[in-house]
Each structure stands twice: as structure tokens, then as C-alpha cells.
């Protein structure tokens, strides 16, 4: 699963052959989270609350690019959360 961003120890990954709804994966150490790209809610996983908030903050900044990647099936590296 290709990495599209990394910040504060959180790795964001995307896989096109995955199931709907459009989503991305966030990995933080041993914790995982799946985030719906349309609603930005964590739909599955066990990320700590602080990491979840950082992922949502980052995704708010890049939601359009994430949806474009999913729809066009073209990977891009996105900037980290600053």
C-alpha cells in the first residue's frame, strides 16, 4: 500500500483495489485507522484520540486531492501536517 504522507509518526496510505467507500489508511505505531474520504470520520480502527484528530486536521486540508487520487487512481505525495 503506497505511502502518500507522513507526519508526527503517522503514515497515510492509500490502496486503489480496496473496498468502497473511498477511504485511506492511517498507521501510528501499532495502531490503525480507516478514514472515509467524504466524511473524514474514522470508520474502523483503534487510533488514539490525539492521532485521530491530527489525521482529520490533515485530511481537511487535502480532502480534494484525496478524492481526486481515489477517482483518478493516480498516487501523489501530499505535504505533511505542519
Phi and psi in radians as a Rosetta constraint file:
Dihedral C 1 N 2 CA 2 C 2 CIRCULARHARMONIC -1.147 0.35
Dihedral N 2 CA 2 C 2 N 3 CIRCULARHARMONIC 2.467 0.35
Dihedral C 2 N 3 CA 3 C 3 CIRCULARHARMONIC -1.471 0.35
Dihedral N 3 CA 3 C 3 N 4 CIRCULARHARMONIC 2.271 0.35
Dihedral C 3 N 4 CA 4 C 4 CIRCULARHARMONIC -1.940 0.35
Dihedral N 4 CA 4 C 4 N 5 CIRCULARHARMONIC -0.290 0.35
Dihedral C 4 N 5 CA 5 C 5 CIRCULARHARMONIC -2.834 0.35
Dihedral N 5 CA 5 C 5 N 6 CIRCULARHARMONIC 2.762 0.35
Dihedral C 5 N 6 CA 6 C 6 CIRCULARHARMONIC -2.589 0.35
Dihedral N 6 CA 6 C 6 N 7 CIRCULARHARMONIC 2.278 0.35
Dihedral C 6 N 7 CA 7 C 7 CIRCULARHARMONIC -2.796 0.35
Dihedral N 7 CA 7 C 7 N 8 CIRCULARHARMONIC 2.474 0.35
Dihedral C 7 N 8 CA 8 C 8 CIRCULARHARMONIC 0.847 0.35
Dihedral N 8 CA 8 C 8 N 9 CIRCULARHARMONIC 0.638 0.35
Dihedral C 8 N 9 CA 9 C 9 CIRCULARHARMONIC 1.397 0.35
Dihedral N 9 CA 9 C 9 N 10 CIRCULARHARMONIC 0.062 0.35
Dihedral C 9 N 10 CA 10 C 10 CIRCULARHARMONIC -1.771 0.35
Dihedral N 10 CA 10 C 10 N 11 CIRCULARHARMONIC 2.306 0.35
Dihedral C 10 N 11 CA 11 C 11 CIRCULARHARMONIC -1.952 0.35
Dihedral N 11 CA 11 C 11 N 12 CIRCULARHARMONIC 2.247 0.35
Dihedral C 11 N 12 CA 12 C 12 CIRCULARHARMONIC -1.796 0.35
Dihedral N 12 CA 12 C 12 N 13 CIRCULARHARMONIC 2.244 0.35
Dihedral C 12 N 13 CA 13 C 13 CIRCULARHARMONIC -2.259 0.35
Dihedral N 13 CA 13 C 13 N 14 CIRCULARHARMONIC 2.743 0.35
Dihedral C 13 N 14 CA 14 C 14 CIRCULARHARMONIC -2.470 0.35
Dihedral N 14 CA 14 C 14 N 15 CIRCULARHARMONIC 2.451 0.35
Dihedral C 14 N 15 CA 15 C 15 CIRCULARHARMONIC -2.375 0.35
Dihedral N 15 CA 15 C 15 N 16 CIRCULARHARMONIC 2.098 0.35
Dihedral C 15 N 16 CA 16 C 16 CIRCULARHARMONIC -1.279 0.35
Dihedral N 16 CA 16 C 16 N 17 CIRCULARHARMONIC -0.502 0.35
Dihedral C 16 N 17 CA 17 C 17 CIRCULARHARMONIC -1.388 0.35
Dihedral N 17 CA 17 C 17 N 18 CIRCULARHARMONIC 0.144 0.35
Dihedral C 17 N 18 CA 18 C 18 CIRCULARHARMONIC -1.395 0.35
Dihedral N 18 CA 18 C 18 N 19 CIRCULARHARMONIC 2.973 0.35
Dihedral C 18 N 19 CA 19 C 19 CIRCULARHARMONIC -1.325 0.35
Dihedral N 19 CA 19 C 19 N 20 CIRCULARHARMONIC 2.732 0.35
Dihedral C 19 N 20 CA 20 C 20 CIRCULARHARMONIC -1.257 0.35
Dihedral N 20 CA 20 C 20 N 21 CIRCULARHARMONIC 2.851 0.35
Dihedral C 20 N 21 CA 21 C 21 CIRCULARHARMONIC -1.289 0.35
Dihedral N 21 CA 21 C 21 N 22 CIRCULARHARMONIC 2.929 0.35
Dihedral C 21 N 22 CA 22 C 22 CIRCULARHARMONIC -0.940 0.35
Dihedral N 22 CA 22 C 22 N 23 CIRCULARHARMONIC 2.228 0.35
Dihedral C 22 N 23 CA 23 C 23 CIRCULARHARMONIC -2.676 0.35
Dihedral N 23 CA 23 C 23 N 24 CIRCULARHARMONIC 2.884 0.35
Dihedral C 23 N 24 CA 24 C 24 CIRCULARHARMONIC -2.283 0.35
Dihedral N 24 CA 24 C 24 N 25 CIRCULARHARMONIC 2.851 0.35
Dihedral C 24 N 25 CA 25 C 25 CIRCULARHARMONIC -1.879 0.35
Dihedral N 25 CA 25 C 25 N 26 CIRCULARHARMONIC 2.427 0.35
Dihedral C 25 N 26 CA 26 C 26 CIRCULARHARMONIC -2.093 0.35
Dihedral N 26 CA 26 C 26 N 27 CIRCULARHARMONIC 2.268 0.35
Dihedral C 26 N 27 CA 27 C 27 CIRCULARHARMONIC -2.096 0.35
Dihedral N 27 CA 27 C 27 N 28 CIRCULARHARMONIC 2.237 0.35
Dihedral C 27 N 28 CA 28 C 28 CIRCULARHARMONIC -2.350 0.35
Dihedral N 28 CA 28 C 28 N 29 CIRCULARHARMONIC 1.673 0.35
Dihedral C 28 N 29 CA 29 C 29 CIRCULARHARMONIC 1.073 0.35
Dihedral N 29 CA 29 C 29 N 30 CIRCULARHARMONIC -2.143 0.35
Dihedral C 29 N 30 CA 30 C 30 CIRCULARHARMONIC -1.544 0.35
Dihedral N 30 CA 30 C 30 N 31 CIRCULARHARMONIC -0.015 0.35
Dihedral C 30 N 31 CA 31 C 31 CIRCULARHARMONIC -1.660 0.35
Dihedral N 31 CA 31 C 31 N 32 CIRCULARHARMONIC 2.554 0.35
Dihedral C 31 N 32 CA 32 C 32 CIRCULARHARMONIC -2.286 0.35
Dihedral N 32 CA 32 C 32 N 33 CIRCULARHARMONIC 2.667 0.35
Dihedral C 32 N 33 CA 33 C 33 CIRCULARHARMONIC -2.624 0.35
Dihedral N 33 CA 33 C 33 N 34 CIRCULARHARMONIC 2.433 0.35
Dihedral C 33 N 34 CA 34 C 34 CIRCULARHARMONIC -1.888 0.35
Dihedral N 34 CA 34 C 34 N 35 CIRCULARHARMONIC 2.255 0.35
Dihedral C 34 N 35 CA 35 C 35 CIRCULARHARMONIC -2.078 0.35
Dihedral N 35 CA 35 C 35 N 36 CIRCULARHARMONIC 2.238 0.35
Dihedral C 35 N 36 CA 36 C 36 CIRCULARHARMONIC -1.196 0.35
Dihedral N 36 CA 36 C 36 N 37 CIRCULARHARMONIC 2.216 0.35
Dihedral C 36 N 37 CA 37 C 37 CIRCULARHARMONIC -1.236 0.35
Dihedral N 37 CA 37 C 37 N 38 CIRCULARHARMONIC -0.462 0.35
Dihedral C 37 N 38 CA 38 C 38 CIRCULARHARMONIC -1.420 0.35
Dihedral N 38 CA 38 C 38 N 39 CIRCULARHARMONIC -0.704 0.35
Dihedral C 38 N 39 CA 39 C 39 CIRCULARHARMONIC -1.794 0.35
Dihedral N 39 CA 39 C 39 N 40 CIRCULARHARMONIC -0.300 0.35
Dihedral C 39 N 40 CA 40 C 40 CIRCULARHARMONIC 1.114 0.35
Dihedral N 40 CA 40 C 40 N 41 CIRCULARHARMONIC 0.297 0.35
Dihedral C 40 N 41 CA 41 C 41 CIRCULARHARMONIC -1.520 0.35
Dihedral N 41 CA 41 C 41 N 42 CIRCULARHARMONIC 2.619 0.35
Dihedral C 41 N 42 CA 42 C 42 CIRCULARHARMONIC -1.356 0.35
Dihedral N 42 CA 42 C 42 N 43 CIRCULARHARMONIC 2.029 0.35
Dihedral C 42 N 43 CA 43 C 43 CIRCULARHARMONIC -1.669 0.35
Dihedral N 43 CA 43 C 43 N 44 CIRCULARHARMONIC -0.201 0.35
Dihedral C 43 N 44 CA 44 C 44 CIRCULARHARMONIC -2.857 0.35
Dihedral N 44 CA 44 C 44 N 45 CIRCULARHARMONIC 2.549 0.35
Dihedral C 44 N 45 CA 45 C 45 CIRCULARHARMONIC 2.232 0.35
Dihedral N 45 CA 45 C 45 N 46 CIRCULARHARMONIC -3.076 0.35
Dihedral C 45 N 46 CA 46 C 46 CIRCULARHARMONIC -2.404 0.35
Dihedral N 46 CA 46 C 46 N 47 CIRCULARHARMONIC 0.537 0.35
Dihedral C 46 N 47 CA 47 C 47 CIRCULARHARMONIC -1.056 0.35
Dihedral N 47 CA 47 C 47 N 48 CIRCULARHARMONIC 2.465 0.35
Dihedral C 47 N 48 CA 48 C 48 CIRCULARHARMONIC -1.063 0.35
Dihedral N 48 CA 48 C 48 N 49 CIRCULARHARMONIC 2.675 0.35
Dihedral C 48 N 49 CA 49 C 49 CIRCULARHARMONIC -0.943 0.35
Dihedral N 49 CA 49 C 49 N 50 CIRCULARHARMONIC -0.787 0.35
Dihedral C 49 N 50 CA 50 C 50 CIRCULARHARMONIC -1.077 0.35
Dihedral N 50 CA 50 C 50 N 51 CIRCULARHARMONIC -0.775 0.35
Dihedral C 50 N 51 CA 51 C 51 CIRCULARHARMONIC -1.139 0.35
Dihedral N 51 CA 51 C 51 N 52 CIRCULARHARMONIC -0.707 0.35
Dihedral C 51 N 52 CA 52 C 52 CIRCULARHARMONIC -1.041 0.35
Dihedral N 52 CA 52 C 52 N 53 CIRCULARHARMONIC -0.763 0.35
Dihedral C 52 N 53 CA 53 C 53 CIRCULARHARMONIC -1.109 0.35
Dihedral N 53 CA 53 C 53 N 54 CIRCULARHARMONIC -0.696 0.35
Dihedral C 53 N 54 CA 54 C 54 CIRCULARHARMONIC -1.135 0.35
Dihedral N 54 CA 54 C 54 N 55 CIRCULARHARMONIC -0.723 0.35
Dihedral C 54 N 55 CA 55 C 55 CIRCULARHARMONIC -1.100 0.35
Dihedral N 55 CA 55 C 55 N 56 CIRCULARHARMONIC -0.781 0.35
Dihedral C 55 N 56 CA 56 C 56 CIRCULARHARMONIC -1.127 0.35
Dihedral N 56 CA 56 C 56 N 57 CIRCULARHARMONIC -0.709 0.35
Dihedral C 56 N 57 CA 57 C 57 CIRCULARHARMONIC -1.052 0.35
Dihedral N 57 CA 57 C 57 N 58 CIRCULARHARMONIC -0.806 0.35
Dihedral C 57 N 58 CA 58 C 58 CIRCULARHARMONIC -1.099 0.35
Dihedral N 58 CA 58 C 58 N 59 CIRCULARHARMONIC -0.812 0.35
Dihedral C 58 N 59 CA 59 C 59 CIRCULARHARMONIC -1.106 0.35
Dihedral N 59 CA 59 C 59 N 60 CIRCULARHARMONIC -0.599 0.35
Dihedral C 59 N 60 CA 60 C 60 CIRCULARHARMONIC -1.024 0.35
Dihedral N 60 CA 60 C 60 N 61 CIRCULARHARMONIC -0.634 0.35
Dihedral C 60 N 61 CA 61 C 61 CIRCULARHARMONIC -1.303 0.35
Dihedral N 61 CA 61 C 61 N 62 CIRCULARHARMONIC -0.421 0.35
Dihedral C 61 N 62 CA 62 C 62 CIRCULARHARMONIC -2.192 0.35
Dihedral N 62 CA 62 C 62 N 63 CIRCULARHARMONIC 0.331 0.35
Dihedral C 62 N 63 CA 63 C 63 CIRCULARHARMONIC -1.024 0.35
Dihedral N 63 CA 63 C 63 N 64 CIRCULARHARMONIC -0.759 0.35
Dihedral C 63 N 64 CA 64 C 64 CIRCULARHARMONIC -1.093 0.35
Dihedral N 64 CA 64 C 64 N 65 CIRCULARHARMONIC -0.791 0.35
Dihedral C 64 N 65 CA 65 C 65 CIRCULARHARMONIC -1.114 0.35
Dihedral N 65 CA 65 C 65 N 66 CIRCULARHARMONIC -0.679 0.35
Dihedral C 65 N 66 CA 66 C 66 CIRCULARHARMONIC -1.082 0.35
Dihedral N 66 CA 66 C 66 N 67 CIRCULARHARMONIC -0.807 0.35
Dihedral C 66 N 67 CA 67 C 67 CIRCULARHARMONIC -1.124 0.35
Dihedral N 67 CA 67 C 67 N 68 CIRCULARHARMONIC -0.695 0.35
Dihedral C 67 N 68 CA 68 C 68 CIRCULARHARMONIC -1.082 0.35
Dihedral N 68 CA 68 C 68 N 69 CIRCULARHARMONIC -0.752 0.35
Dihedral C 68 N 69 CA 69 C 69 CIRCULARHARMONIC -1.041 0.35
Dihedral N 69 CA 69 C 69 N 70 CIRCULARHARMONIC -0.800 0.35
Dihedral C 69 N 70 CA 70 C 70 CIRCULARHARMONIC -1.084 0.35
Dihedral N 70 CA 70 C 70 N 71 CIRCULARHARMONIC -0.816 0.35
Dihedral C 70 N 71 CA 71 C 71 CIRCULARHARMONIC -1.244 0.35
Dihedral N 71 CA 71 C 71 N 72 CIRCULARHARMONIC -0.653 0.35
Dihedral C 71 N 72 CA 72 C 72 CIRCULARHARMONIC -1.627 0.35
Dihedral N 72 CA 72 C 72 N 73 CIRCULARHARMONIC -0.149 0.35
Dihedral C 72 N 73 CA 73 C 73 CIRCULARHARMONIC 0.878 0.35
Dihedral N 73 CA 73 C 73 N 74 CIRCULARHARMONIC 0.906 0.35
Dihedral C 73 N 74 CA 74 C 74 CIRCULARHARMONIC -2.308 0.35
Dihedral N 74 CA 74 C 74 N 75 CIRCULARHARMONIC 2.088 0.35
Dihedral C 74 N 75 CA 75 C 75 CIRCULARHARMONIC -1.357 0.35
Dihedral N 75 CA 75 C 75 N 76 CIRCULARHARMONIC 2.469 0.35
Dihedral C 75 N 76 CA 76 C 76 CIRCULARHARMONIC -2.374 0.35
Dihedral N 76 CA 76 C 76 N 77 CIRCULARHARMONIC 2.582 0.35
Dihedral C 76 N 77 CA 77 C 77 CIRCULARHARMONIC -1.458 0.35
Dihedral N 77 CA 77 C 77 N 78 CIRCULARHARMONIC 2.279 0.35
Dihedral C 77 N 78 CA 78 C 78 CIRCULARHARMONIC -1.879 0.35
Dihedral N 78 CA 78 C 78 N 79 CIRCULARHARMONIC 2.623 0.35
Dihedral C 78 N 79 CA 79 C 79 CIRCULARHARMONIC -1.145 0.35
Dihedral N 79 CA 79 C 79 N 80 CIRCULARHARMONIC 2.652 0.35
Dihedral C 79 N 80 CA 80 C 80 CIRCULARHARMONIC -1.283 0.35
Dihedral N 80 CA 80 C 80 N 81 CIRCULARHARMONIC 2.971 0.35
Dihedral C 80 N 81 CA 81 C 81 CIRCULARHARMONIC -1.295 0.35
Dihedral N 81 CA 81 C 81 N 82 CIRCULARHARMONIC 2.218 0.35
